[in-house]
Amino acid sequence: MRAYATIPQCADALVKAHGNVTQAAKMIGCSRSGLSGRISRHATLKKARIEGTEKLLDLAESALWQLVRDKNLGAVCFALKCQGKGRGWIENPTVVMPDEGADRTLNIRLHMPKK
């Protein structure tokens, strides 16, 4: 049987698992609830979980920006809607109230900045 994981081992597993507690618990051979309890009691483990999650977000952002560089239209639209608001790239959903008995409709207008 495996010895009880140390706090540094738990922290390392959390970072390597990108903050995923279930995956980290498997890596160190304990239950998810056991690791969750340790995380709640140790600031070091809370920080390690956040660090792991931040690394995952960094990877996702890098992949998104690569898709934007490759001119992937979906990625470009997503990036503009999320990051381009200050330049006028906003999505303005408006709900049109239907007459009684009519189907509900949702009109979405994408406002593009003026050059």
Contacts in CASP RR format, 6 or more apart in sequence:
PFRMAT RR
TARGET T0000
AUTHOR 0000-0000-0000
METHOD contacts of the structure
MODEL  1
MRAYATIPQCADALVKAHGNVTQAAKMIGCSRSGLSGRISRHATLKKARI
EGTEKLLDLAESALWQLVRDKNLGAVCFALKCQGKGRGWIENPTVVMPDE
GADRTLNIRLHMPKK
2 29 0 8 1.000
4 30 0 8 1.000
5 13 0 8 1.000
5 28 0 8 1.000
5 29 0 8 1.000
5 30 0 8 1.000
7 38 0 8 1.000
7 42 0 8 1.000
7 44 0 8 1.000
7 45 0 8 1.000
9 28 0 8 1.000
10 24 0 8 1.000
10 28 0 8 1.000
10 35 0 8 1.000
10 38 0 8 1.000
10 39 0 8 1.000
10 42 0 8 1.000
10 45 0 8 1.000
10 48 0 8 1.000
11 44 0 8 1.000
11 45 0 8 1.000
11 47 0 8 1.000
11 48 0 8 1.000
12 48 0 8 1.000
13 24 0 8 1.000
13 25 0 8 1.000
13 27 0 8 1.000
13 28 0 8 1.000
14 21 0 8 1.000
14 24 0 8 1.000
14 39 0 8 1.000
14 45 0 8 1.000
14 48 0 8 1.000
14 49 0 8 1.000
14 51 0 8 1.000
14 52 0 8 1.000
15 48 0 8 1.000
15 51 0 8 1.000
15 52 0 8 1.000
15 55 0 8 1.000
16 24 0 8 1.000
16 27 0 8 1.000
17 23 0 8 1.000
17 24 0 8 1.000
17 27 0 8 1.000
17 52 0 8 1.000
18 52 0 8 1.000
18 53 0 8 1.000
18 55 0 8 1.000
18 56 0 8 1.000
18 59 0 8 1.000
19 48 0 8 1.000
19 49 0 8 1.000
19 50 0 8 1.000
19 51 0 8 1.000
19 52 0 8 1.000
19 53 0 8 1.000
19 56 0 8 1.000
21 32 0 8 1.000
21 35 0 8 1.000
21 36 0 8 1.000
21 39 0 8 1.000
21 49 0 8 1.000
22 32 0 8 1.000
24 35 0 8 1.000
25 31 0 8 1.000
25 32 0 8 1.000
25 34 0 8 1.000
25 35 0 8 1.000
28 35 0 8 1.000
38 45 0 8 1.000
39 45 0 8 1.000
39 46 0 8 1.000
39 49 0 8 1.000
40 46 0 8 1.000
64 75 0 8 1.000
64 78 0 8 1.000
64 79 0 8 1.000
65 79 0 8 1.000
67 74 0 8 1.000
67 75 0 8 1.000
68 75 0 8 1.000
68 76 0 8 1.000
68 79 0 8 1.000
80 89 0 8 1.000
81 89 0 8 1.000
81 90 0 8 1.000
81 91 0 8 1.000
84 90 0 8 1.000
87 113 0 8 1.000
88 111 0 8 1.000
88 112 0 8 1.000
88 113 0 8 1.000
89 110 0 8 1.000
89 111 0 8 1.000
89 112 0 8 1.000
89 113 0 8 1.000
90 110 0 8 1.000
90 111 0 8 1.000
91 108 0 8 1.000
91 109 0 8 1.000
91 110 0 8 1.000
91 111 0 8 1.000
92 108 0 8 1.000
92 109 0 8 1.000
92 110 0 8 1.000
92 111 0 8 1.000
93 106 0 8 1.000
93 107 0 8 1.000
93 108 0 8 1.000
94 106 0 8 1.000
94 107 0 8 1.000
94 108 0 8 1.000
94 109 0 8 1.000
95 104 0 8 1.000
95 106 0 8 1.000
95 107 0 8 1.000
96 105 0 8 1.000
96 106 0 8 1.000
96 107 0 8 1.000
98 104 0 8 1.000
98 105 0 8 1.000
END
